[in-house]
Structure formats: structure tokens, C-alpha cells
């Protein structure tokens, strides 16, 4: 697979993020520090060692290595930056509409280094997401779109659909001569200036651009490094899309700390999950290795990513695999751990985590020495807003996995509907405070105030989770429901997704899990549960109450299963576990349920399609 670089030989010459951690645990990013502050320093220290490596499987089954050294990265960032300075003004948005690869990395950092605001997006060839790309470009109004020569024609055709007056200029970055780097002029960029707009995945609403400052992202990199015990010598492998907050943050560790990152294309992983495992093993041969992925990836890899005969895999040094971005299940963790334990994977490797774009990314993660585990809450008590721990074999027991402690110099409190801090054991909305929180939503003042401008009305007299946070500080209302039990944070669902039938609360993920396990004819993890008004049903029962609808994709070979048997099994399971009647069940083909660009279930979009009559019987 080519030369595997070692970043440790000159490690003393690169930045040490511990310099920004004060004795009291606070994280202070000095004024003047930006995302690209250390690029020249890293280049001098690491030279021709790779900064980013992309393994391209598009035309080579075994993968073609494309390395971008620190010297090459510095030259490309300044050359692209110089071109941007010729045609943009400081603060202009610059969209990256390109395939996964080293050109994407150079484009993202060049836009930031030139004094622009980067908008990380994706090429229009990403199936099923043209509407989202249009919505984001319309909202961000970039003056320039950066792409590659290979993707230029598809991007050009896509941009032709935009109004002429607002159509951005397109530049293929690989066609920019390296000699242009000498024309780059250093802009004045502040630590509290915008670095990029991170558009939300849109699982519950139209995507909004979260304004991420240099201070926010630098702070969050330090928080994640401390929380996950990442050091400068740790190695990383990522197939996560670079337009998603989790994938994007993986770019920041080399940028701020030196070292390098190995990248794969998301579709290369989905088609052959073993590619991820193979690269993890290759990096782990040189030392401690770290990666991150959403929950579905661990289940998928356990099922389809085992090493083929003759492959030697050693995962002993894979010390941290963050599991976040969607609800974390103990079944997926155990399935992955059991599958790869014979190859040396530590039982403590998978780290349940909690994060969101509005917090740059990381909020909480399991401690390095801890192994993931589940506690079981009583379903009926949860419906009433209380978390009561029961034995796993208790009727109505629901498994929940804690994402671990809140990361350093960040606060997470559970609040009542009135904005007061709730007591432990009481379910409420999670509010966050810290320097990693985004500045707001781009061009959405009212929504920004509603989400980012909250004041905590009161704190608990004893054991407040807001201890140390400023009394007059603003809090981010996450829209996530959570609870503290035995000093551990647990997520129970999304406020907007909550299903309320006959005055009782039901968590859709809980119902979806029940449906997934009800019949072998249903594709596990590809179920959407939501409520609709009774008059929206094909066969209304005269009730005025909200009714439960379930849309489920058929499992592979499910077409041979009698739909009546599957439907009967689902209805019986939901009735038995949730005391709830399924008003309508639609069994659909694999790939029918809409998902966000980050792979999450888009329940709101699924509900919209159901109401539009797109899921026929």
C-alpha cells in the first residue's frame, strides 16, 4: 500500500494543543489563532510527509494511494487562496462542491486561509440529494464554487439551473498553477471570525447553516482530544463525508496538531466495509489508531466487513472508535466487538458519543478506559418523563447507552419546559454552553435567538450541571431529550420527533427498534415511525387523535415473505411492547425511506412523502 509515514520523528516541532488548557481546566484559544495558523509550521516540521492520504477505489479494486504532503498542501492552499483573493472579498462564501479527496481538503482550507467563509458541500452526483444541494446554495449564496476538473461538467450543468443573477463562478482547483502561490497575500483573520458554515443534516427541518468560528472549532478539537485522550502521534482513518460535521472535524486534527489522516470515499466503504477495517489494521501496525462512524456502520461492518480468507488483520492498537451522529445501540456495539475481537479489537474500543453541528461537533464521549454498556429504563415511566432503572428482563425495559462524560470546559444541563434546570431522573431538553458552540444560524435571526440565545431560569441548589458556567451566559437548546441517571447522561429522543398518542409520549426510535425485531421480513434499522392526524389516513376511524404510522423497508429476500404475516407480527409486537395500535403500516422496497446526507433517517421527510401518497400499498 505504499510508504507509511511516521509523524513522530519531528513531533516536538508541531503545535501542542495542551498549551491552551489552563490549570483550572478551562480551554482558552489565544486571539489570532485560526484553523490554518499552524500550516506553515507543520510544513517546516513535516515537509514531504503526507498530511492527508486518499485511497481511491473508483478504478482500482485494491485502491490507489493519493498522498498530499505538507509541502504540497501549503502550496495548494496558497495557490487556490491567491485565485480566490483575485475574485472575492473577505467574508464571501466559497462553496466546495467536489468529490471526496485531497482536492476537497485543499479547497476547504484555501477558502478559509484566503479570508473567505468555506461552505463544505458535495458533488451533484450524490444520488437523491440534488434538492438539498439547491436549497443550501440558495441559502448560502456563495460567490465562488470550488470543484475538480473531473466533476466540473456535472457541477456546471447543476449551476445552470440557478438564476443568472445569483450564479456563482466555478473554479476547478486542480487546474490552478502552483506558481500562483507566490501571489498570495496574508489577510487579517480574527479568532472570532467565521471559518465555515456547517449545514445541518436536515433530519427534522430544512438545512440551516451553523456559523462556526475559528475559536469554536479550535476549542472543540482540544475538547475532543482531551475527552478521548488523543495525542499527536495517534493515527486516523475516515470514510466519513467531508461535508458532514463528524467527517469535517477529522480534517482538523492534522491541521492543528500535525500528523496525517487516511481518507476513503463513503461509497467505497458502503460497497465493501472491509476496506475500512483493512486500513485501520494497516495504521494500527504503527501505533494507536482512532476513527469515528455512525451506529449503522458498526452493524453493517460486522455483517459484511469480516476479513476474507488469507487476510491478516490486527486491530490491537485500534483504541478509539467514536460511535455517534445517530442513536447508539448496545446491539450494534456488541455485534461489532464480538465480530472483531478475534482480530485483537479491544472490548473498550467503541466509544458511544454525543454531538451535533450546532456544537461544532463533540459534546460527550466515553472515557478511554471504559467499555460501553447499557442500562434499562421502564418504558411507561419514560413516557411520563421519568427515567426509572429496571432489570433487563423486566417487561417494558428499554435499553439506553450513555455517551459518557461531557467534554472538558463544556456544560450540558437538562431543562424543564420553563427553562429551569431539571433534577436527575427527570427527562427534559438538553441545553449546552461552551466556547465550542456555533455563533448562530446564517441569516436566520429569529431561529438563532430561539435556539442559541436561551437563558437558564434557575439552577439546582445541589449538584447543578451548570456549576462553573457564567450566570448570564446563553445556552443552546439542542432539541434533544435527555436525562441524568447516576451521574450519567442518556439521550432519549428528539423533541420534534416525539409521538404523542392519546396523551402519552412515545419515542420513535424505540418503536422502530421493536418493528425491526418483529419479523425477519423487515430490514433492520430501516424503519420510520411517526404520527399523523386521523383524517390523513386512507381509512380514518373517526378518531380526532394523532395516529401511529410505520413505514418499513423489506429485508433482502423479503419479497418472498407473506406481507400479511409481516404486518401481523409488527402490529402484535407494537401492541405488546408499547400498548399502541399501528394505524397504518407500509412495507416498501429497500432504499425507499429518505435519509439525510449523513445517513440518518429523515422521519419528517418520510412523513411528508407518506402524506403525499408516495408509499402505495
Order of alpha helices (4+ residues) and beta strands (2+ residues): alpha-beta-beta-alpha-beta-alpha-beta-alpha-beta-alpha-beta-beta-beta-alpha-beta-alpha-beta-alpha-alpha-beta-alpha-beta-alpha-beta-beta-beta-alpha-beta-beta-beta-beta-alpha-beta-beta-beta-beta-alpha-beta-beta-alpha-beta-alpha
